Amino acid sequence: MAGIYINNIVRFGKELMGRIHRDELPSLSAELAYYLLLSLFPFLIFLITLIGFLPLESTDLLDLVENVAPQQTLHMIESNVSHIIGSHNEKLLSFGIIATMWSASNGINAIVRAFNRAYHVQENRPFLVARGMAVLLTFAMIFVIIVALLLPVFGHMIGLYLSSTFGFSETFLALWSASRWIISGLILFTVFTGLYYFAPNKKLLIRNVVKGAAFATVGWTVVSMLFAYYVNHFNNYTATYGSLGGIIILLIWLYLSGMIIVIGGEINAIFYDRRVKSS
């Protein structure tokens, strides 16, 4: 029984590697990293400016980035957005929205092309429909990131309120504190599920995309943390690239993130093709 299980894993791995080579996922991941880089700073400007209108601190946003980003990348991001921290400029907020929508929707379009290759379909949706879908997915990601930001900030306060209102014990507060991270993972899983469901030009069911979404959720978190740990403890890109070290690290991090996302799409396509052949 164990031999059959191992053989299935090996066969699946070979098929996945073949798809990665055939669909040119490294090149698509590099393209996605480029668009993510273009949209990153407008997106941070938008979020930080928006935080200026909310009872939050901009440092909370950077703390979220610090959990998975290498230190040199975080320093570069902080230095580029520090001049607008605490700003209440409505024009800056509008610019952030427009720039983020345009750049990030280009990134979504790159993801759409990667997923369509995985399912062997062509993009024949009208331009306005495809671009509108990309913008909506971008808004969805912004909303989820804001929720993920609010949860760690106000999570402890919510737990104290529930505990005092309903008379819960200290055990509840401990479980609540731990569940906040679980909820953050579920939010990320929901985002990837929606991305894998809506982005391809293919009618799918939710069950067709959950495996790839689970892989992307776990894979992105683990790979980001491992890469950050490696850069922070074992390598110094600044010694090789000088002042460009921070941007090189950021590009590699975005490249790995893009690779995880498109591999998740290929995983969904593999299981989908197998289900179609067996039916």
N, C-alpha and C positions, 0 to 999 in steps of 0.2 A: 504493500500500500504506500509506504514511504517512497519507494522507488518511482512509482507512478506519479506521485505528487512532485518529486524533484524533476522528473522528465517533463512534466507540464510546465514547470517554472522555467526550465532551460529552453523549451520550445517557444514559450511566450517571450522570453528575453531575446532570442534570436530574431523572432518576428518583429519585435519592437526596434531592435538595432537596425534591421533591414529597412524599416519604415523611416527611421531617423535619417539614414543615408539617402534613401530614395526621395523623400520629400524635402531634403535640404534644410533640416531643422536648424543646424548651426547658423546658416545664412539668415534664415527667418528670425532667429533669436537675436542676431546682431542688428537686424533692421528694427526689431521691436525695442531693443535697448536704446537705439538712437531716438526713436519717438518718445520713449519713456523719459529719456534725459531732457528732451525739449519741453516736455510737459511737467517735469518735476518741480522746477522753481516757480513757474506760474501757479501750479497747484498749491505749493507751500505758501506763496504770497496770498492766494485766495483764502486758504484756511486760517493763516495767522491774522489776516485782516478781519475775517469773519469772527475769530475769537475775540477781537477787540470790541465786538458788540455783545459778547456773551460774558457771563460771570466766570471766566476761565483765565488761566495764565498761558501765554504762548510757550513757556518752557515745558508745559505738559505735552504739547505736540512733539517737541524735540526729544522728550524723554521716551515717547513711543518709538521714534526712529532709532534712538540709542539702543533699544533692546535687540535689534537685529543688524544695525549698520556698523561697519568698522569705524574706529575712532577717527581716523584721518578723514573719512568721508563725512562724518558728523561735524567735524570742525569746519570743513569747507562749506557745508550747508548752513551752519550757524553764521559764518562770516558773511555769507551772501544774502541772508534774510534778516540779519540783526538790525539793519537800518529801518526796517518797516515794522519791527516788533512794537506793539502797543499803538499802532496807527489806527485812526478812525476815519480814514480817507475813503469816502464812498467811490471816488473815481478809481482808486487803486483796487477796490473790491470788484468793480465792473471790469477793469482790465484783467484781473485774475480770472474771472469767470470766462471771459471771451477767449483769452489765451489758453486756458486749461481745456476748454471745450474743443477748440480747434486742434491743439497738439495731441491731446489724449484720444480724441476720436480717430486721428491718424493711427495711433497705436492700436486701437480697437480694430481698425480696418486691416492692419497687419495680422492680427490674431485671427480675423475672419478668413483671410486668405490661407493661413496655415491650417485652420480647421477644415476648410473646403477641400484642400489637398488631401487631408487625412480621410475624408469621406468620399473622395473621387467625384466631387460635384463642382460645377461652375457657378460663379456668382452672377445670377440673372435678376436679382431684385433691383427695382428702380433706385437711382442714385439717392433720391430724397429719403426713400425708405431705409436704405442701408446706412446713410449718414445719420438719419434720425435715430435709428437703433443704436448706433455708436454713441451718440450724445446721451441717450437715455441710460445706457450702460455706464457711461461716465458719471452721470448724476447719481446713479445707484451706488457706485463705488464711493463717491464723495459722502453720500448720506451714511453709508456703513462706516466709513472712517470716522465721521463725526460721532456716531453712536459708540464706536469703539473707544473714542477719546473720552466721551462723557462717562462711560461705565467705570473705568479705573478711577476717575476723579471723584465722582459722586457715589461710587459703589459702596464705600464704607459708610457714608452718611445714610444711604438707603437701608443698609443692613441694620444700623443702629435704630433707625425709625421703625423698621419691621419688628425688631426685637423688643423695643419698648412698648409698641402698640399691642402686640399679640403675646407678650410675655415669654418670648423664646429664650433659650438658655445660651450660655457662652459657646456651646457646641455648634449652635446654629450660625453664630457669627464666624466661627472658624470655617465651617462648610461654605458659608456665603463668600468669604474671602477667596477660598480656593475655586469656587464655581465661577467667579468673575473671569478667570483665565479660560475656563472651559467655554463660557459664553462667548468670549472673544474668538476662540477657535471655531465655534459654531457659526458666528457671523462671517468669518472668513470662508468657511465651507459653503455658506449660502451664496456668497458673492461668486465663487467659482462655479457653483452649480448653475446659477443664472447665466454666467458667461458661456459655459459649455452648452447650455440649452438653447439660448437665443442666437448666439453668434454664427453657427454654421448654417448654410443654406440647405438645411435638411430637417424634416419633421421628425422630432425625437420625443421620447418619453423621459420623464424625470429619472426613471430607473436606468436609462441608457447613459446617464452622465454622472451618476453619483460616485462611481469608482474613480474616474479621472479627477473629480472634485476632491475626493478624499486624498488621493495621491498628491494633488497640488497643494492642499492645505498642510499636510504633514511635510511634504518635500520642500516647499518654500520655506517653512519655518526652520526646519533642520539645516538645510543648505545655507540659509542666510546666517544662522548662528554659528555654524562650523566655519564658514568663510570669514566671518567677523573675528572669531577666535584665532584663526590662522593668521590673519593680517595683523591683529593686535599683539600677537605673541611670537610669531615666527618669521615674519617678513616685513621689510621696510621698503615700500615702493618709492618712497621719497628719495632714497639713496640712489635708485636707478633712474627715476623720471624727474627728479628735482621738484619744482613747484607744480608739475603736472601729476604728481603722485596721487593726490586726492581725487582728481577727475578720472584717472585710470582705474582706481579702486572702485569708484562709483559706477563706471561703465561695466566693469567685470561683474559687480553685484547685480546690476540691472540685466546684464546678459544671462547670468545664471537664473535670475527670476523669470526672464522670458523663456528660457529653455525649459524650466519646470512647467510653465503654463502650457506650452505647445506639446510637450511630452504627455501631459494629462489629456489633451485632446486626442493624441494618437492612441492612448490606452482606451479611451472611450470608443474610438473607431474600431479597434481590434475586437473588442467584445461585441460591438454592434454587428460587424461582419460575421463573426462566429454565430451569433444568434440568428441572423438571416439565413446562413447556410444550413443550420440545423433545423430550421422550421420548414 
